Amino acid sequence: MYAVCLAAFVVGPLLLGLISLTLGLQILAEIKAMPSWPQVRGEVKDAIVYQTTRTHNLRAHAVRVTYDYIVLGQRYTSSRIILGQVWFWTKDEAEAYKNRFTVGMPVDVHYKPSDPRRAVLEPRGAKDMNTSFVAGVALIATALVVVYVWLTTAR
């Protein structure tokens, strides 16, 4: 019974926390590096607003812009505006943002030098891109609190 409790309340959250923290740090490192990514000119192929679901089943409206760009003679297509999703609570806000991108319009594309398939139009992360990092810290803290409580009360 002791081993099951230890695994459920310490090892599980600790491992999940370490995985989430690692992913979160990788995401934050990529966001930090984005402003120094090289730029090329691209062309908008499509821009749409679509409905999406945020946390707690709240509906929101997201924007997707599809664009082509060429790096070292290779043509790429992407639909990333930022790292993460560009979303708004109201459709009007989403439409106003989408209207910044018209079909055929030239755009500056920032691409990752080691993987030109990874590109963004705006070198930043979404509002909620630190979720993995925060979840990792919270899970690790939970595991440590359980260990502390167990050590201080198991006498």
MIVEX-805304 format. One line per 10 residues: number of its first residue (from 1); their letters; for each residue x, y, z of N, C-alpha, C. Coordinates in Angstrom, 3 decimals. Layout:
<pts>
NUM) a) X,Y,Z,X,Y,Z,X,Y,Z; ... $
</pts>
This chain:
<pts>
1) myavclaafv) 0.823,-1.200,0.000,0.000,0.000,0.000,0.869,1.268,0.000; 1.940,1.211,0.769,2.850,2.345,0.856,3.430,2.674,-0.517; 3.824,1.645,-1.264,4.431,1.849,-2.584,3.435,2.474,-3.557; 2.182,2.074,-3.490,1.153,2.623,-4.373,0.938,4.105,-4.067; 0.859,4.441,-2.780,0.681,5.853,-2.385,1.886,6.683,-2.808; 3.086,6.143,-2.606,4.291,6.860,-2.992,4.292,7.135,-4.495; 3.948,6.117,-5.286,3.919,6.281,-6.741,2.838,7.271,-7.164; 1.668,7.171,-6.542,0.545,8.010,-6.950,0.736,9.479,-6.579; 1.295,9.739,-5.407,1.341,11.114,-4.917,2.714,11.775,-4.975; 3.746,10.999,-5.283,5.084,11.592,-5.360,5.724,11.344,-6.727 $
11) vgplllglis) 5.918,10.092,-7.083,6.639,9.773,-8.313,5.879,10.250,-9.555; 4.575,9.993,-9.579,3.771,10.413,-10.737,3.823,11.910,-10.964; 3.431,12.730,-9.959,3.503,14.182,-10.157,4.923,14.684,-10.419; 5.910,14.062,-9.787,7.287,14.492,-9.992,7.721,14.265,-11.440; 7.432,13.084,-11.984,7.792,12.796,-13.375,7.023,13.687,-14.352; 5.714,13.795,-14.141,4.923,14.665,-15.022,5.393,16.114,-14.918; 5.744,16.528,-13.709,6.239,17.881,-13.512,7.543,18.124,-14.237; 8.454,17.160,-14.162,9.737,17.307,-14.853,9.558,17.362,-16.368; 8.647,16.528,-16.886,8.370,16.532,-18.326,7.762,17.869,-18.741; 6.762,18.337,-17.993,6.118,19.622,-18.311,7.094,20.777,-18.199 $
21) ltlglqilae) 7.914,20.745,-17.165,8.896,21.813,-16.969,9.898,21.842,-18.119; 10.360,20.676,-18.544,11.301,20.589,-19.662,10.673,21.131,-20.945; 9.434,20.714,-21.235,8.752,21.229,-22.428,8.555,22.733,-22.335; 8.161,23.196,-21.162,7.959,24.627,-20.970,9.225,25.424,-21.182; 10.348,24.922,-20.678,11.625,25.615,-20.859,12.040,25.637,-22.329; 11.772,24.538,-23.055,12.079,24.501,-24.485,11.248,25.546,-25.248; 9.968,25.646,-24.892,9.084,26.617,-25.542,9.565,28.038,-25.254; 9.874,28.317,-23.982,10.333,29.652,-23.621,11.661,29.996,-24.295; 12.554,29.010,-24.437,13.829,29.244,-25.118,13.594,29.570,-26.598; 12.659,28.861,-27.228,12.374,29.142,-28.639,11.772,30.541,-28.802 $
31) ikampswpqv) 10.870,30.914,-27.901,10.272,32.253,-27.967,11.354,33.324,-27.812; 12.286,33.094,-26.890,13.361,34.060,-26.661,14.263,34.198,-27.895; 14.463,33.092,-28.629,15.340,33.102,-29.805,14.666,33.690,-31.047; 13.345,33.703,-31.092,12.625,34.118,-32.304,13.012,35.486,-32.872; 13.199,36.506,-32.046,13.545,37.814,-32.634,14.845,37.805,-33.447; 15.718,36.843,-33.201,16.970,36.794,-33.963,16.883,35.844,-35.165; 15.734,35.218,-35.391,15.585,34.345,-36.552,15.691,35.172,-37.834; 16.259,34.584,-38.894,16.322,35.283,-40.185,14.911,35.535,-40.738; 14.823,36.527,-41.626,13.543,36.863,-42.255,13.634,36.747,-43.768; 12.533,36.325,-44.345,12.368,36.352,-45.794,10.973,36.912,-46.078 $
41) rgevkdaivy) 10.751,37.301,-47.329,9.421,37.775,-47.715,8.578,36.572,-48.087; 7.353,36.614,-47.662,6.391,35.578,-48.009,5.150,36.216,-48.587; 4.180,35.372,-48.909,2.933,35.867,-49.484,1.752,35.165,-48.834; 0.762,35.948,-48.415,-0.445,35.409,-47.786,-1.278,34.676,-48.832; -1.661,33.444,-48.518,-2.489,32.641,-49.412,-3.934,32.577,-48.938; -4.135,32.690,-47.605,-5.481,32.589,-47.053,-5.476,33.145,-45.635; -6.591,33.706,-45.213,-6.744,34.186,-43.841,-8.186,33.937,-43.415; -8.355,33.215,-42.303,-9.705,32.871,-41.850,-9.828,33.056,-40.335; -11.073,33.192,-39.901,-11.425,33.167,-38.485,-12.223,31.891,-38.274; -11.919,31.168,-37.212,-12.676,29.957,-36.902,-12.933,29.897,-35.400 $
51) qttrthnlra) -13.972,29.156,-35.048,-14.329,29.043,-33.642,-13.499,27.947,-32.987; -13.063,28.193,-31.760,-12.261,27.233,-31.014,-12.757,27.202,-29.577; -12.286,26.239,-28.825,-12.674,26.114,-27.425,-11.458,26.335,-26.548; -11.582,27.209,-25.570,-10.519,27.458,-24.600,-10.820,26.633,-23.347; -10.121,26.909,-22.276,-10.330,26.175,-21.037,-11.767,26.316,-20.546; -12.219,25.300,-19.846,-13.579,25.260,-19.278,-14.652,25.372,-20.350; -14.352,24.877,-21.546,-15.287,24.854,-22.670,-15.803,26.235,-23.070; -15.020,27.259,-22.819,-15.396,28.600,-23.255,-15.057,28.752,-24.729; -15.974,29.320,-25.472,-15.755,29.491,-26.902,-14.979,30.758,-27.179; -14.101,30.661,-28.143,-13.307,31.809,-28.574,-13.188,31.743,-30.097 $
61) havrvtydyi) -12.583,32.764,-30.655,-12.399,32.819,-32.107,-10.907,32.946,-32.391; -10.423,32.077,-33.259,-8.998,32.061,-33.594,-8.805,32.506,-35.042; -7.583,32.948,-35.311,-7.229,33.416,-36.652,-6.140,32.509,-37.205; -6.320,32.093,-38.459,-5.282,31.319,-39.136,-4.950,32.016,-40.448; -3.672,32.281,-40.625,-3.175,32.895,-41.857,-2.223,31.901,-42.497; -2.519,31.508,-43.716,-1.645,30.590,-44.446,-0.804,31.415,-45.413; 0.485,31.110,-45.433,1.399,31.881,-46.276,2.496,30.974,-46.817; 3.037,31.364,-47.964,4.167,30.673,-48.599,5.402,31.544,-48.447; 6.560,30.884,-48.397,7.838,31.609,-48.349,8.921,30.679,-48.877; 10.034,31.257,-49.292,11.127,30.477,-49.876,12.398,30.726,-49.071 $
71) vlgqrytssr) 13.046,29.618,-48.679,14.331,29.674,-47.976,15.312,28.812,-48.751; 16.400,29.414,-49.209,17.444,28.714,-49.969,16.858,27.902,-51.126; 15.928,28.509,-51.867,15.349,27.870,-53.038,14.248,26.866,-52.744; 13.983,26.583,-51.483,12.941,25.617,-51.099,11.677,26.367,-50.687; 10.530,26.005,-51.289,9.253,26.643,-50.956,8.636,25.959,-49.741; 8.153,26.772,-48.826,7.493,26.281,-47.614,6.129,26.955,-47.479; 5.228,26.276,-46.789,3.923,26.828,-46.451,3.746,26.680,-44.956; 3.251,27.732,-44.328,3.001,27.682,-42.891,1.712,28.430,-42.589; 1.173,28.185,-41.407,-0.005,28.932,-40.969,0.189,29.445,-39.542; 1.449,29.517,-39.137,1.734,30.040,-37.804,1.899,31.546,-37.860 $
81) iilgqvwfwt) 1.109,32.235,-37.072,1.288,33.675,-36.935,2.300,33.907,-35.821; 2.080,33.236,-34.693,2.970,33.276,-33.536,3.154,31.845,-33.060; 3.998,31.637,-32.083,4.095,30.312,-31.476,2.890,30.164,-30.565; 1.992,29.303,-30.939,0.725,29.153,-30.230,-0.408,29.615,-31.124; -1.537,29.880,-30.513,-2.726,30.227,-31.276,-3.110,31.680,-31.015; -3.448,32.397,-32.079,-3.962,33.763,-31.945,-5.473,33.640,-31.784; -5.961,34.005,-30.597,-7.403,33.878,-30.349,-7.952,35.104,-29.631; -9.267,35.286,-29.787,-9.974,36.429,-29.218,-11.314,35.942,-28.681; -11.827,36.645,-27.695,-13.123,36.258,-27.134,-14.267,36.610,-28.071; -14.120,37.685,-28.849,-15.215,38.074,-29.742,-14.812,37.873,-31.206 $
91) kdeaeayknr) -15.818,37.580,-31.998,-15.575,37.387,-33.422,-15.133,38.691,-34.085; -15.680,39.814,-33.617,-15.299,41.110,-34.194,-13.813,41.391,-34.015; -13.274,41.091,-32.828,-11.839,41.280,-32.590,-11.017,40.396,-33.513; -11.461,39.137,-33.654,-10.746,38.189,-34.516,-10.788,38.655,-35.973; -11.935,39.115,-36.422,-12.065,39.597,-37.801,-11.165,40.818,-38.039; -11.117,41.712,-37.066,-10.268,42.901,-37.206,-8.796,42.500,-37.319; -8.385,41.524,-36.526,-6.993,41.048,-36.600,-6.742,40.371,-37.941; -7.668,39.507,-38.354,-7.527,38.792,-39.633,-7.426,39.755,-40.802; -8.142,40.858,-40.732,-8.164,41.823,-41.835,-6.825,42.514,-42.047; -5.882,42.315,-41.137,-4.518,42.828,-41.343,-3.796,42.034,-42.436 $
101) ftvgmpvdvh) -4.343,40.863,-42.791,-3.704,39.957,-43.750,-4.655,39.698,-44.914; -4.327,40.221,-46.082,-5.163,39.986,-47.251,-4.430,39.048,-48.213; -5.196,38.282,-48.950,-4.623,37.328,-49.901,-3.750,38.068,-50.906; -2.534,37.544,-51.118,-1.581,38.138,-52.043,-0.656,39.161,-51.405; -0.951,39.520,-50.181,-0.155,40.527,-49.477,1.225,39.976,-49.114; 2.290,40.776,-49.295,3.610,40.321,-48.842,3.711,40.422,-47.315; 4.387,39.458,-46.712,4.587,39.448,-45.263,6.037,39.090,-44.950; 6.516,39.579,-43.815,7.836,39.184,-43.332,7.688,37.887,-42.555; 8.442,36.879,-42.962,8.378,35.565,-42.320,9.684,35.339,-41.564; 9.561,35.057,-40.281,10.722,34.717,-39.447,10.781,33.193,-39.377 $
111) ykpsdprrav) 11.929,32.609,-39.753,12.021,31.148,-39.760,13.196,30.688,-38.900; 13.044,29.502,-38.343,14.087,28.919,-37.507,15.220,28.442,-38.415; 16.443,28.922,-38.203,17.540,28.581,-39.115,17.804,27.079,-39.225; 17.667,26.357,-38.131,17.949,24.920,-38.154,16.780,24.101,-38.699; 15.608,24.716,-38.841,14.428,24.031,-39.363,13.504,25.064,-40.011; 13.757,25.420,-41.278,12.975,26.472,-41.935,11.474,26.189,-42.028; 11.061,24.950,-41.773,9.617,24.657,-41.750,8.934,25.350,-40.577; 9.697,25.663,-39.534,9.158,26.363,-38.355,9.285,27.862,-38.597; 8.154,28.495,-38.842,8.154,29.916,-39.169,6.982,30.610,-38.484; 7.140,31.899,-38.278,6.086,32.730,-37.701,6.087,34.083,-38.404 $
121) leprgakdmn) 4.954,34.762,-38.341,4.888,36.119,-38.871,5.263,37.136,-37.799; 4.945,36.827,-36.563,5.279,37.694,-35.434,6.122,36.876,-34.452; 7.358,37.284,-34.210,8.257,36.481,-33.368,7.956,36.611,-31.868; 6.878,35.948,-31.463,6.485,35.947,-30.049,5.633,34.723,-29.778; 5.353,34.492,-28.511,4.505,33.378,-28.120,3.104,33.854,-27.785; 2.170,32.924,-27.756,0.793,33.232,-27.395,0.696,33.572,-25.908; -0.443,34.140,-25.545,-0.682,34.544,-24.159,-0.505,33.383,-23.177; -0.856,32.200,-23.608,-0.870,31.045,-22.708,0.286,30.066,-22.939; 1.376,30.526,-23.528,2.482,29.621,-23.853,3.313,29.188,-22.649; 3.111,29.798,-21.487,3.871,29.380,-20.312,3.138,28.324,-19.489 $
131) tsfvagvali) 2.046,27.780,-20.003,1.240,26.811,-19.269,2.040,25.573,-18.883; 2.821,25.012,-19.796,3.609,23.815,-19.489,4.605,24.094,-18.379; 5.245,25.250,-18.427,6.217,25.620,-17.413,5.546,25.733,-16.039; 4.434,26.445,-15.982,3.713,26.636,-14.715,3.188,25.298,-14.188; 2.640,24.466,-15.068,2.137,23.150,-14.647,3.275,22.297,-14.099; 4.431,22.337,-14.738,5.579,21.577,-14.264,6.004,22.002,-12.876; 6.095,23.303,-12.647,6.472,23.818,-11.323,5.434,23.395,-10.289; 4.150,23.504,-10.635,3.083,23.143,-9.698,3.124,21.653,-9.345; 3.341,20.795,-10.320,3.394,19.354,-10.052,4.607,18.981,-9.208; 5.744,19.582,-9.501,6.942,19.309,-8.698,6.734,19.806,-7.269 $
141) atalvvvyvw) 6.159,20.978,-7.127,5.885,21.512,-5.783,4.930,20.612,-5.026; 3.913,20.087,-5.699,2.957,19.176,-5.061,3.673,17.932,-4.547; 4.532,17.353,-5.367,5.275,16.159,-4.951,6.162,16.465,-3.753; 6.815,17.614,-3.765,7.688,17.979,-2.651,6.901,18.229,-1.368; 5.727,18.813,-1.474,4.881,19.024,-0.290,4.445,17.682,0.288; 4.067,16.744,-0.570,3.668,15.410,-0.096,4.835,14.743,0.629; 6.030,14.826,0.080,7.208,14.238,0.731,7.460,14.926,2.070; 7.357,16.250,2.111,7.577,16.986,3.364,6.561,16.568,4.425; 5.289,16.529,4.045,4.246,16.140,4.999,4.485,14.707,5.481; 4.832,13.815,4.576,5.078,12.432,4.955,6.275,12.337,5.920 $
151) lttar) 7.343,13.070,5.655,8.530,13.017,6.505,8.276,13.639,7.895; 7.469,14.676,7.961,7.232,15.331,9.241,6.153,14.692,10.078; 5.327,13.848,9.477,4.259,13.200,10.245,4.476,11.698,10.435; 5.433,11.123,9.766,5.655,9.663,9.849,6.647,9.321,10.954; 6.376,9.723,12.168,7.285,9.447,13.292,6.646,8.556,14.292 $
</pts>
